[in-house]
Amino acid sequence: MSIFTPTNQIRLTNVAVVRARRGGKRFEIACYRNKVMGWRSGAEKDLDEVLQTHTVFVNVSKGQVAKKEDLVRAFGTDDQTEICKMILSKGELQVSDKERQTQLEQMFRDIATIVADKCVNPETKRPYTVILIERAMKDIHYSVKPNKSTKQQALEVIRQLKETMQIERAHMRLRFILPAKEGKKLKEKLKPLIKVIENEDFHDQLEIVCLIDPGCFREIDELIRCETKGKGTLEVLSLKDVEEGDEKLE
């Protein structure tokens, strides 16, 4: 698709149109294909990589630029870049059925890849293959949400898959070194956040090597820093506790 805009003589190619309706009027922006979803998911941060031009149109294909007074009435500002951001985040991406299906299939694969990368079979500690996760997602009839990030959806998929198969996020292996004075008391507070204590040594200070759910890391880090007033240390020994080889479903 190639669009010629006579108002500013810019020839726009490879255009994806995002449309929004405000105050009974239609507004459109011209974006690069395959970039809109990246912006919405947070993967793409550079607006210039997404927008073909920081111009708001009433009709991109005809090159009709929106009037300043219409923009102020609809958006409360005539700052075209800010309006482009509003339309980009909330507007409707105009794509053909075939393009939409291709995008959904790609997002489905991306979600499965994130799940396979983050999870293991808790009994064997082996990771699942992407193909196996894709099959499991189809079995639970997971429907991709195009306006939600793949990372958010991956966490939702993990929750749903737990109901039908042996799967959980791979544990992180940590080492805490805590001052003797606060050590025992702090250990009791940390216990609910720890999955497995692999090693514990108490002499001049308390040293613990353990496995945790990655979702608890921030809480543990804050707890140790606050309770020990910065005297305790937290070290990540491994991001994922996994065994070699892929898990297979019979």
Sequence and secondary structure as in RCSB ss.txt:
>XXXX:A:sequence
MSIFTPTNQIRLTNVAVVRARRGGKRFEIACYRNKVMGWRSGAEKDLDEVLQTHTVFVNVSKGQVAKKEDLVRAF
GTDDQTEICKMILSKGELQVSDKERQTQLEQMFRDIATIVADKCVNPETKRPYTVILIERAMKDIHYSVKPNKST
KQQALEVIRQLKETMQIERAHMRLRFILPAKEGKKLKEKLKPLIKVIENEDFHDQLEIVCLIDPGCFREIDELIR
CETKGKGTLEVLSLKDVEEGDEKLE
>XXXX:A:secstr
 EEEETTTTEEEESEEEEEEEETTEEEEEEEETTTHHHHHHTS   GGGTBS S  EEETTTTEE  HHHHHHHH
S   HHHHHHHHHHHSEEE  HHHHHHHHHHHHHHHHHHHHHHEE TTT  BB HHHHHHHHHHTT    TTS H
HHHHHHHHHHHTTTSS EE  EEEEEEEEHHHHHHHHHHHGGGEEEEEEEEESSEEEEEEEE GGGHHHHHHHHH
HHTTT SEEEEEES    SS B   
